[in-house]
Amino acid sequence: MAKPHFLESVRIKVALAVGTLCVTLLVAIAGVAGALWADLNEHERAALRTLLEPHDVILVLALAIVGGALGFVAAPFARIYLAGPAKLAEQARIMLGANRAFRVRASDTAELETLAQAFNELANQRDALRSDIERQIRESQAKLEEERNRLAALVSELAQGIVACNLDGRILLYNSRARLQFTALARGDQGLAAGGLIGLGRSIFSLIERELIDHALDNITLRLARGGPRALANFVTATRTGQLIRVQMAPVLAPSPAPAHEPAPTPGAVAQNRPALAGYVLLLENITRSFEAESRRDQALHTLTEGSRATLANIRAAVETLSSYPDMEAAQRERFIDVLGEEVRSFSERLEATAVQHADSLKARWVLEEMRAYDLVAAARKAIEARFGGTVDVDPVAPALWVRADSFSLIRALAHLAQRLHAAFGVDELRLRLTQVRQLAELDLVWPGTAVPLDALQAWQHQPMKSGVESSPLTLFDVAQRHGGEAWFAHDAAAALSCFRLLLPIAQAQPETPADTAARPEYYDFALFARTGEAHAFDERVLADLHYTVFDTETTGLAPDDGDQIIQVGAVRVVNLRVLHNETFDQLVDPRRRLGKASVRIHGITEDMLRGQPAIDEVLPAFHAFCEDTVLVGHNAAFDMRFLQLRESSCGVRFDQPLLDTLLLSEVIHPAQESHRLEAIAQRLGVPIEARHNALGDALITARVFVRMIGLLADAGFHTLREAREAAAKTPSARVRY
């Protein structure tokens, strides 16, 4: 049975109290009357009966009037003494949790006022003790905070983008450079972020391909297991807008005590005690311009080379003619000399123009990662077996051999080729071998049996690769080009073996010094590091662990079904109960209609301010991307959601995230309070009110209110999102429909 609402509960208790009093009075009257009746003799009883029988209706009416009067007089007292303590209890919880500066107020009776004063005195003592404890904590942590702030400032001002993530790919830290890089890459023609925004708690996989991250982590894990000093991975990735980002990944290790005596690892062996990964740090660099500059320079070199051949041929022919005919007539010799001069002048001008055009070009190559050949083959074997289904053997690899490779695209190419061989020709046995031949390394994927037709192999080289369910626009030819352009198929008839061979550049071997076991500096300390492998079902998760987008809208009027439109959307993200003031969404919207004077007086947004702003069809998809994978929060949110839902189909989005309403939550935690307006709630919870009737300003106030509400909800027994939503759905305001 559902628990009755507080006000209904008070009415029931008042009615029961008054009813009980009336019944008690009637029982007392009946008892007195019965005693008097028993004390009378038969003659007195007959006389009394004769006297009262004509007036029995009047007696019953008199009793009813007395009972009603008694109830009328008793009801206010019952309400005061029943509802008053409940209000005091709610105010005391506010004082204890959400707003320490709040003090209990009770003026109904002197007794309740005395109780309120006692509460306030206890709160004053509590605040004095807590202030003293906080002062001691602040003093003890001052130095640590100073170091963290200094480091945070340093990271923030670095020219290179930095992003730290946990193993789930959730972003824990980023600096301004990284935010600017990814925000610029995600913006469309109207300057609106089209998706993939960077932010605390967001997924890095919306910015960088998950499989690419996983591959880099596998390489780092292999190196950590071997105890090598360079547990880093490098790769280049392309964004959705075609920009090239060079990424260096460094691991964040979980603290663990090192063994007192650890034997040195033998070459090719895998360490038994692998360092535990807590996350990783990505160093980002946009190399699009440098890569484009190199492409232009290569094109210029090609054009200069091809275009110069004819000029050089003409010069050579003219020189040979002049040398062969020394007795040539002067006029004819002059013509040949003019030809020589014209060709030399043309060649000089072309060379000068090319030099001027590409004087500022910088050399940019596709990054090739230096890695141990053993690690490359081990990672390739693991990836091929995961997708191939057959057996993959590995020939011994020299422990000291290092190569330079784009390991991600290379391993994807080998896995793609293995799948094609298995699907087309039933090949289910493969062998990997990597050997050094002079200054190059030969990487072979070998399979037994008859040779595969050359036309099929040649066709595969120029077809987009597919590995498992992942597809790539790259081809085998592209992968070969990245590594120097040397790759081919070969068949050894005598040994009945075929292979795909790719030449890799040799890298200088890194010294086999043991890894530094000294404690690493603790650059940051985020609770998100501990949240690996969480379930993504919102309803059963604790409120404090969820990520939220608190939003608000300004509109042309109050009738969404009668044509009123959104003119501003504002939102802010809340992560780990922190309001992220630097992760906001604030956008004006051109409603393509006139504004009413009444609405302008409320929000202060004029038609001139909206002229030239994007339409809702552009703003709503951008806002949808901003609040992706979060719980939506608003005040009187049903009103705002109605405006959003009416435009979902035309904008091609759907807001199906869970929704919480601070108005309803206020009725859940403070049912005895008279007002649940945003200003009243903010005042109760000690939240300053700034920039009202501005979408972003209201969203910020609502976010601060909501953060304080979460603790009060937990105190009231509502811990998960499902519990909070179910409680909100039972409040009186939840029945309002727009």
Stockholm file with secondary structure:
# STOCKHOLM 1.0

chainA/1-738         MAKPHFLESVRIKVALAVGTLCVTLLVAIAGVAGALWADLNEHERAALRTLLEPHDVILVLALAIVGGALGFVAAPFARIYLAGPAKLAEQARIMLGANRAFRVRASDTAELETLAQAFNELANQRDALRSDIERQIRESQAKLEEERNRLAALVSELAQGIVACNLDGRILLYNSRARLQFTALARGDQGLAAGGLIGLGRSIFSLIERELIDHALDNITLRLARGGPRALANFVTATRTGQLIRVQMAPVLAPSPAPAHEPAPTPGAVAQNRPALAGYVLLLENITRSFEAESRRDQALHTLTEGSRATLANIRAAVETLSSYPDMEAAQRERFIDVLGEEVRSFSERLEATAVQHADSLKARWVLEEMRAYDLVAAARKAIEARFGGTVDVDPVAPALWVRADSFSLIRALAHLAQRLHAAFGVDELRLRLTQVRQLAELDLVWPGTAVPLDALQAWQHQPMKSGVESSPLTLFDVAQRHGGEAWFAHDAAAALSCFRLLLPIAQAQPETPADTAARPEYYDFALFARTGEAHAFDERVLADLHYTVFDTETTGLAPDDGDQIIQVGAVRVVNLRVLHNETFDQLVDPRRRLGKASVRIHGITEDMLRGQPAIDEVLPAFHAFCEDTVLVGHNAAFDMRFLQLRESSCGVRFDQPLLDTLLLSEVIHPAQESHRLEAIAQRLGVPIEARHNALGDALITARVFVRMIGLLADAGFHTLREAREAAAKTPSARVRY
#=GR chainA/1-738 SS CCCCCHHHHHHHHHHHHHHHHHHHHHHHHHHHHHHHHHHSCHHHHHHHHHHHGGGHHHHHHHHHHHHHHHHHHHHHHHHHHHHHHHHHHHHHHHHHTTCTTCCCCCCSCHHHHHHHHHHHHHHHHHHHHHHHHHHHHHHHHHHHHHHHHHHHHHHHHCSSEEEEEETTCBEEEECHHHHHHHHHHHBCTTSCBCSCCCCTTCBGGGTSCHHHHHHHHHHHHHHHHHTCSCCCEEEEEECTTSCEEEEEEEEEECCCCCCSSCCCCCTTCCCSSCCCEEEEEEEEEECHHHHHHHHHHHHHHHHHHHHHHHHHHHHHHHHHHHHHCTTCCHHHHHHHHHHHHHHHHHHHHHHHHHHHHTTTCCCCCCCCEEEEHHHHHHHHHHHHHHHHCSEEEECCCCTTCEEEECHHHHHHHHHHHHHHHHHHHCCCEEEEEEEEETTEEEEEEEEESSCCCHHHHHHHHTSCCEETTEECSCCHHHHHHHTTSCEEEEEETTTTEEEEEEEEEEECCCCCCCCCCSCCCCCCCCGGGGCCSCCCCSTTSBGGGSCEEEEEEEESCSCGGGTCCEEEEEEEEEETTEEEEEEEEEEECCCSSCCCHHHHHHHCCCHHHHTTCCCHHHHHHHHHHHTTTSEEEETTHHHHHHHHHHTHHHHTCCCCSCEEEHHHHHHHHCTTCSCCSHHHHHHHHTCCCCSTTSHHHHHHHHHHHHHHHHHHHHHTTCCBHHHHHHHHHTSGGGGCCC
#=GC SS_cons         CCCCCHHHHHHHHHHHHHHHHHHHHHHHHHHHHHHHHHHSCHHHHHHHHHHHGGGHHHHHHHHHHHHHHHHHHHHHHHHHHHHHHHHHHHHHHHHHTTCTTCCCCCCSCHHHHHHHHHHHHHHHHHHHHHHHHHHHHHHHHHHHHHHHHHHHHHHHHCSSEEEEEETTCBEEEECHHHHHHHHHHHBCTTSCBCSCCCCTTCBGGGTSCHHHHHHHHHHHHHHHHHTCSCCCEEEEEECTTSCEEEEEEEEEECCCCCCSSCCCCCTTCCCSSCCCEEEEEEEEEECHHHHHHHHHHHHHHHHHHHHHHHHHHHHHHHHHHHHHCTTCCHHHHHHHHHHHHHHHHHHHHHHHHHHHHTTTCCCCCCCCEEEEHHHHHHHHHHHHHHHHCSEEEECCCCTTCEEEECHHHHHHHHHHHHHHHHHHHCCCEEEEEEEEETTEEEEEEEEESSCCCHHHHHHHHTSCCEETTEECSCCHHHHHHHTTSCEEEEEETTTTEEEEEEEEEEECCCCCCCCCCSCCCCCCCCGGGGCCSCCCCSTTSBGGGSCEEEEEEEESCSCGGGTCCEEEEEEEEEETTEEEEEEEEEEECCCSSCCCHHHHHHHCCCHHHHTTCCCHHHHHHHHHHHTTTSEEEETTHHHHHHHHHHTHHHHTCCCCSCEEEHHHHHHHHCTTCSCCSHHHHHHHHTCCCCSTTSHHHHHHHHHHHHHHHHHHHHHTTCCBHHHHHHHHHTSGGGGCCC
//
